[in-house]
């Protein structure tokens, strides 16, 4: 019988994410759905206009190995904006399946 493993999750924290850090996390992005360019453009425009406010919602999720689980649109906007942005981050275990695997299972 498989062991019931508890997921490891750090408390969320706010960090100033540089474009370099955002690009590094985006380069290790096996879990997300395709990027929506219009959403990246909207977020980057808000960052440029000084209207970006990190809401209290879902943080940027990364694994201890630096793989991105959630937050690709915000991170892509930071890269486009070209300056550091304060974002909420949380370190988590790797998901059991990728977005593509999950999506393909739903189609069956």
C-alpha positions as CSV (number, residue, x, y, z in Angstrom):
1,X,0.0,0.0,0.0
2,X,1.5,3.4,-0.9
3,X,2.5,5.8,1.8
4,X,0.3,8.8,2.4
5,X,2.8,11.6,1.7
6,X,2.1,15.1,3.0
7,X,2.9,17.8,0.4
8,X,5.7,20.1,1.5
9,X,4.7,23.8,1.2
10,X,6.6,26.8,2.5
11,X,4.7,29.8,3.9
12,X,4.1,32.4,1.2
13,X,6.5,35.4,1.2
14,X,6.9,38.6,-0.8
15,X,10.1,39.0,-2.8
16,X,11.4,41.5,-5.3
17,X,11.6,39.4,-8.5
18,X,14.2,40.6,-11.0
19,X,13.7,40.0,-14.8
20,X,16.7,37.6,-14.6
21,X,15.1,35.5,-11.8
22,X,11.7,35.5,-13.7
23,X,13.5,34.3,-16.9
24,X,15.2,31.5,-14.9
25,X,12.0,30.2,-13.5
26,X,10.3,30.5,-16.9
27,X,13.1,28.4,-18.4
28,X,12.0,25.5,-16.1
29,X,8.3,25.6,-16.8
30,X,7.0,22.0,-17.5
31,X,3.7,22.3,-15.7
32,X,1.8,25.2,-17.2
33,X,-0.7,25.6,-20.0
34,X,0.3,27.7,-23.0
35,X,1.1,31.3,-22.4
36,X,-1.6,33.9,-23.2
37,X,0.3,36.8,-24.8
38,X,-2.6,39.2,-24.3
39,X,-2.5,38.6,-20.5
40,X,1.3,39.1,-20.4
41,X,0.9,42.4,-22.3
42,X,-1.8,43.6,-19.9
43,X,0.3,42.8,-16.8
44,X,3.4,44.4,-18.3
45,X,1.4,47.6,-19.2
46,X,0.1,47.8,-15.6
47,X,3.7,47.4,-14.3
48,X,4.9,50.1,-16.6
49,X,2.1,52.5,-15.6
50,X,2.7,51.9,-11.9
51,X,-0.8,50.3,-11.6
52,X,0.5,46.8,-10.8
53,X,-0.7,45.6,-7.4
54,X,0.2,42.1,-6.3
55,X,-3.1,40.8,-5.0
56,X,-3.4,38.5,-2.0
57,X,-4.3,35.6,-4.3
58,X,-2.3,32.6,-5.5
59,X,1.4,33.1,-5.2
60,X,4.1,32.3,-7.7
61,X,4.7,28.6,-7.1
62,X,8.1,27.1,-7.6
63,X,9.8,23.9,-6.5
64,X,12.9,23.6,-4.5
65,X,14.7,22.8,-7.8
66,X,13.4,26.1,-9.3
67,X,10.8,24.6,-11.5
68,X,7.8,26.9,-12.1
69,X,4.4,25.5,-11.2
70,X,2.2,28.6,-11.3
71,X,2.7,32.3,-12.2
72,X,4.1,32.2,-15.7
73,X,2.1,35.2,-16.9
74,X,3.2,37.5,-14.1
75,X,6.8,36.3,-14.6
76,X,6.7,36.8,-18.3
77,X,5.4,40.4,-17.7
78,X,8.3,41.1,-15.3
79,X,10.7,40.0,-18.1
80,X,8.9,42.3,-20.6
81,X,8.8,45.2,-18.1
82,X,12.6,44.8,-17.5
83,X,12.6,45.9,-13.8
84,X,12.1,44.0,-10.5
85,X,8.6,43.6,-9.3
86,X,7.3,42.6,-5.8
87,X,5.5,39.3,-6.1
88,X,4.2,36.7,-3.6
89,X,6.1,33.4,-3.8
90,X,5.7,30.0,-2.3
91,X,7.9,26.9,-2.6
92,X,6.0,23.6,-3.0
93,X,6.6,20.0,-4.0
94,X,6.4,19.1,-7.6
95,X,2.9,18.3,-8.9
96,X,2.0,14.7,-9.6
97,X,1.3,15.5,-13.3
98,X,2.0,18.3,-15.8
99,X,-0.7,20.6,-17.1
100,X,-0.6,18.7,-20.5
101,X,-1.0,15.3,-18.8
102,X,-3.9,16.6,-16.7
103,X,-5.6,18.2,-19.7
104,X,-5.2,15.0,-21.8
105,X,-6.7,12.9,-19.0
106,X,-9.8,15.2,-18.9
107,X,-10.3,14.7,-22.7
108,X,-10.5,10.9,-22.3
